[in-house]
């Protein structure tokens, strides 16, 4: 029997066709709903159908993005340190740490710690990092910096510098030196503890590296995304929603500006999309060029129904697999940890997150094998250190669902 290999690009194209077809059904159903409202013959079943199609659109878009990322992900090449990789795999499968101790004796940089676990080799660390990035939406849009210490300090200018014009042969007078400060980004420990049966570990066909990455990616990504959005900075990164806020016209240097919708817990009754335009133009032009919207799927289901004066939908699906949908021409990133629309909620953010938010990863993923706590299963206590916070308060703006 001939075995035919699946074509990942073909799967992506087919999913893209289904997604665009679903969007056409959404537009037709929503137009019918609006027409029924205008004739005062509102049909609850029609409204329910629109919501159902809207949810399906969100699900299809998420699945399409995952497929596109999987198709683009390069295969893991030959390990840079085959000896270290072989040693860590022997430790994971059989609990044999003798090879790791031998490496420690040869090199003090091996990072072996019998009680805290063993540092995974770079190929294994890259597999885990790539898997987490694929499903962590804020990692995909923020700046990510790898460090080798527990904290990263970024110098920032508080102003005070001076400049001036001068002729070719004119004298240069000394200008004022700008005032500098620093923002600290400490890293905190993030952990997951997947369990494996000894049968799985004994199976030589199973790729233990990929198994570990698949097991921890969901937990790491979920915890990270929640912290990057709303973390309070206590034993976790500080999210951009946790910083002091103020109306954009009166905000301070260390505050995130917001635009109010003009209605408590809702968009304004008339011309609701106008506040989205106000939000777009709140940042300076330099940050709008790479700007994007961030919201959860419930908020997106509301925004998806907005139209312009000519009856065109403001939200548009992407025409390329793996690309985000757009709103007013700006990309939209779905982050489920963003709050729902409600009184005084900051349910939508807009800005240049690459310049506005910084994620710091301390180099190294540590693995500790525990065959005792959950017998007959073997636990793998896997840890990494991550930090994050706002690095530029001019780059991110929020939409507040409030009268003022």
ABEGO torsion letter per residue (X at the ends): XBBBBBBAAAAAAAAAAAAAAAAAAAAAAAAAAAAAAAAGBBBAAAAAAAAAAAAAAAAAAAAAAAAAAAAABBBBBBBABAAAAAAAAAAAAAGBAAAAAAAAAABAAAGBBAAAEBBBBAAAAAAAAAAAAAABAAAAABBBBBBABABBBBBBBAEGBBBBBBBAABBBBBBBBBBBBBBBBBBBBBBBBBBBBAAAAABAABBAAAAAAAAAAAAAAAAAAAAAAABAGBGBBBBAAABBBBBAAABBAABBBBBBAGBBGBBBABGAAAAAAAAAAABBAAAAAABBBBBBAAAAAAAAABBBAAGBBABBBBABBGBBBBBGGBBBBBBAABBBBBBGBBABBBEBAAAABBBBBBBEBBBBBBAAAAOABBBBBBBBBBBBEBABAAABBBBBBBAX
